[in-house]
Amino acid sequence: MKEVKESRLRNWLETVGMFSVVVSLIFVGQQIQQTQNIAIVEMRLNNMIAQIESRSGIYDYPGVWAKGNAGETLNPSESVVYAMQIRDFNTLQYYRFTNFASLTGQTPEELAAISADVSGFLFENPGARREWDALRAKFRRWREPHSPEGYNSIFEEQVRAQLAVMDEMHRLRN
């Protein structure tokens, strides 16, 4: 009789123990999900702050920004300022793309909205597009010799593909 009671008690304790393990795993899973959600929100906040800060050059030199985007001729000092404004824009957008991909695990195809923002901006601003093309060509020249399989930027490829579609749509309309 004592053995039966001990056996029942042992079975009951094992069941309670297994239930406790399952509940703790569910809790850990919820904590992981919550941590990821917090990280995404923080990334978005940091992204917004970075976007605002990246505009400081635009706020300091709005005339250069407007002339450069319109494709107007810039004097040498304006060219330097404008090139840095576009470089900051490119850097911010590239890191938006790669950071979001890393954090969410989304594929580059799923991140097309970010590259669409960039391609839309470049399509509407011919000077920015020329400067962005020059910057990406510079990156290609610098990185190509060190890339055995050839320099490849999924971000750049997406932007260029979207620009090609916009260019074709514009050509067909006109």
N, C-alpha and C positions, 0 to 999 in steps of 0.2 A: 504494500500500500504506500509506504514511504517512497519507494522507487517510482511509483506512478505519479505521485504528487511532484517529485523532483523533476521527472520527465516533462510533465505538463508545465511546470514553472520554467524549465529550461526552454521549451518550445515557445512559451509566451514571451520570454525575455528575448529570444532570437527574433521573433516576429516584431517586437517593439524596436529592437536594434536595427533590423532591416528597414522598418518604416522610418526610423530616425535618419538613416543614411539617405533614403530616397528624398525625404523632406529637405535635408541639408543640401543635396545636389540641386534640387529645384531652387533653393534659396541662392546658391552660388550662381546658377544660370541667370537668375533675375539680377543679381549684382553685376554680372558681366554685361548683360544687356543695358542696364542703367549706366554703367561706366562708359560703354560705347556711345550711348545717347548723349551723355554729358560731354564727352570728347568731341562729338560732332557739333554740338552747340557752341562749345568753346572755339572750335576751329572756325565756325561761321562768324563768331564775334571777332576773332583775331583777323579773319579775312576782311571783314568790314573795316576794322581799324587800319589794316594795311592799305586798303583801297583809299581811305581818307588821307592817310599819310603820304601815299604815293602821288597824290594830287598836289602836294605842296609846291612842286616845281611849276605846276600849271597855275596855281594861285599867285605865285611870285612873278610869273612871266606869261600872263594870259594872251598878250599880243603875239608872242612867239608861238604859243600853242595854236592859236587860230590861224596864223599865217602858214605854219608848218602843215597843219591838217589840210588846209586848202590847196597845198601844193605850190604855194607862192615861193619866190626866191628869198632865201634867208642870207643875211650877212654872216661872216665866219663865226662871230660869237653867238648869234642866234642859232646857227647850225649846231654848235656844241650843246647848247641848252636843249634844243629840240631833240637831238640824238639821245641825250640822257633821259628826257621825258619818255621817249618811246622805249628805251631800254628798261626803265622802271616799269612801264606798262607791261612789257613782254615778261619781265621777271615775275611780276605779281600774278599775271594770268597763268604762266607756266606752273608756278607753285600752287596756285589754286587747283589746277588740273591734277598734278602729281600727288599733292597732299590728300585731296579728296579720294583719289583712287586708292592710295595706301590705307587710309582710314576705313573706307567703306568696303573695299574689296571689289568695287565695281570695275568693269572692263573699260578700256578707253572708248569703246563704242557707246557705252552707257553714259559716258561723260561728255557726249557731243554738245550738250548745252553750253558748257564752258568754252569750248573751242568755237561754237557758233557766236558767242558774245564777241570773241576776238575777231572772227572773220567778218561779222557784221560791222564792227567798228572800222576795221581796215577797209572794207568795201566803200563805206561812206566817207572815208577820209583819205584821199589819194596820197597826200604827203606822208601820212602815218604809214600807209602801206609801203611806199617806197623805202622809208626809213626802216620799217620792220623787215622787209626783204633784204636790205643791206646788212642789218644786224644778224639775221639768220644765215646769210651767206658767210659772214665773218665767223660765226660759230662753226659752220661747216668746215671752213678752211682750217680753223684751229683744231678741230676735233677729229677730222677725217684721218690725218696721219697716225692717230693713236687708237683708231678703231679698226681692228683686223677685219671685221665683217662689214665695214663701212659705217659711216655715221648715219644714225636713224633716229628721228624724233617723231613719235606717234602724234604728239601734240601738234608739231609743225605740219605733218602730213594731213591731219584732220583739218586744220585751218586752211591749208592750200586747196584741199579738195572742196571744202565749202565755198571758198572764194571762186573756184572754177565754176561751180554751179551758179553762183550769183552773177558772175560775169556772163555766162551763157544766157541766163534769164534776162539780163539787162540787154544783151545783144539782140535777142529775139523780140523784145518789146520795142526796140528802136529801129 
